[in-house]
Amino acid sequence: QVQLVESGGGLVQPGGSLRLSCAVSGSIFSINAPAWYRQKLGEQREWVAVIENGGTTNYADAVKGRFTISRDNAKNTVYLQMNNLKPEAPALYYCHASVRTNSYALWGQGPQVTVSS
C-alpha cells in the first residue's frame, strides 16, 4: 500500500526558508503528478504546486517565484522549497498524489508551517 509521509514543517521568520519533504513508501513511479496543497485555519484547502510525471511544474500565483517543487526519483521523495516566506496564518501543508494503477488519492499528514516573528 503506497503512502505519503511528510516532514519538515515548523516555525520560520518572515523572509526565511523552509523545505518540506514527502517520502513515497515504495516507488515514486507508482504515483502520478505529486502536488502540494495547504490549508489555513478556517479556510478551504488550496492547491500550491504540482510536478507532472514528465517534470513540468506549475504553481499557484500566490507562491510563484518563491516556492519550488522538485522530485528525487532515487530517494522516492518530492520536495517543496519555500523561500521568502510571508507572515500569515499557520497552514497545514499536504502532499498529494494519485496511485497510477487505480487513481486512488493519497494525502500526507499535513505538517504545520508557521511564519511569524
C-alpha positions as CSV (number, residue, x, y, z in Angstrom):
1,Q,0.0,0.0,0.0
2,V,1.5,3.3,-1.1
3,Q,1.7,6.0,1.5
4,L,3.0,9.6,1.6
5,V,5.0,10.6,4.7
6,E,5.8,14.3,5.1
7,S,8.5,16.0,7.2
8,G,10.0,19.5,7.5
9,G,7.3,21.7,8.9
10,G,8.0,24.2,11.7
11,L,8.3,27.9,12.7
12,V,10.2,30.3,10.5
13,Q,10.6,34.0,10.5
14,P,9.3,36.2,7.7
15,G,11.6,36.2,4.7
16,G,13.1,32.9,5.8
17,S,13.1,29.5,4.0
18,L,11.8,26.0,4.8
19,R,11.9,22.8,2.8
20,L,9.1,20.2,3.1
21,S,9.7,16.6,2.1
22,C,7.2,14.0,1.0
23,A,8.6,10.4,1.0
24,V,6.7,7.8,-1.0
25,S,6.6,4.4,0.6
26,G,7.6,2.2,-2.3
27,S,8.5,3.6,-5.7
28,I,7.9,7.2,-6.7
29,F,6.9,5.8,-10.1
30,S,3.8,4.2,-8.5
31,I,2.2,7.7,-8.2
32,N,1.0,10.3,-10.6
33,A,1.6,14.1,-10.6
34,P,2.6,14.7,-7.0
35,A,1.5,18.1,-5.7
36,W,1.3,20.2,-2.6
37,Y,-1.7,21.8,-1.1
38,R,-2.1,24.0,2.0
39,Q,-4.9,24.8,4.4
40,K,-5.1,27.7,6.8
41,L,-7.3,27.6,9.8
42,G,-10.9,28.2,8.9
43,E,-10.2,28.2,5.2
44,Q,-10.5,25.6,2.4
45,R,-7.6,23.6,1.2
46,E,-5.8,25.3,-1.7
47,W,-3.5,24.0,-4.4
48,V,0.0,25.2,-4.2
49,A,2.2,23.4,-6.8
50,V,2.4,20.3,-8.9
51,I,5.1,18.4,-10.7
52,E,3.9,16.3,-13.6
53,N,5.4,12.9,-14.4
54,G,7.5,14.5,-17.2
55,G,8.9,17.1,-14.9
56,T,6.8,20.1,-15.8
57,T,5.9,22.2,-12.8
58,N,3.1,24.6,-12.1
59,Y,2.4,27.0,-9.2
60,A,-0.3,29.0,-7.7
61,D,0.1,32.7,-8.3
62,A,0.4,33.3,-4.6
63,V,3.7,31.3,-4.4
64,K,5.1,31.7,-7.9
65,G,8.7,32.8,-7.8
66,R,9.1,31.9,-4.2
67,F,8.3,28.2,-4.0
68,T,9.9,25.3,-5.9
69,I,8.6,21.8,-6.2
70,S,11.0,19.1,-7.2
71,R,11.4,15.3,-7.0
72,D,14.3,12.9,-6.4
73,N,13.4,9.7,-8.0
74,A,16.4,7.8,-6.4
75,K,15.1,8.8,-3.0
76,N,11.4,8.4,-3.8
77,T,10.8,11.9,-2.4
78,V,9.1,15.0,-3.5
79,Y,10.1,18.4,-2.1
80,L,8.7,21.8,-1.7
81,Q,11.3,24.5,-1.2
82,M,9.7,27.6,0.2
83,N,11.7,30.9,0.1
84,N,10.9,34.4,1.2
85,L,8.1,33.2,3.3
86,K,5.5,35.8,4.2
87,P,3.9,36.4,7.6
88,E,0.5,34.8,7.5
89,A,-1.8,32.4,9.4
90,P,-0.3,29.0,10.1
91,A,-1.1,26.4,7.5
92,L,-1.0,22.7,7.1
93,Y,0.9,21.6,4.0
94,Y,-0.3,18.4,2.4
95,C,1.4,16.3,-0.1
96,H,-0.9,14.7,-2.6
97,A,-0.7,12.2,-5.4
98,S,-2.8,9.5,-7.1
99,V,-1.9,5.9,-7.4
100,R,-1.1,5.0,-11.0
101,T,-2.8,1.7,-11.1
102,N,-6.2,2.8,-9.7
103,S,-6.2,6.6,-9.4
104,Y,-6.7,6.3,-5.6
105,A,-6.0,9.7,-4.0
106,L,-3.2,9.8,-1.4
107,W,-2.6,12.5,1.1
108,G,0.2,13.1,3.5
109,Q,-0.4,14.0,7.2
110,G,0.0,17.7,6.7
111,P,2.8,19.2,8.9
112,Q,2.2,22.8,10.1
113,V,4.2,25.7,8.8
114,T,4.1,28.9,10.8
115,V,5.6,32.1,9.5
116,S,6.0,34.6,12.4
117,S,8.5,36.8,14.1
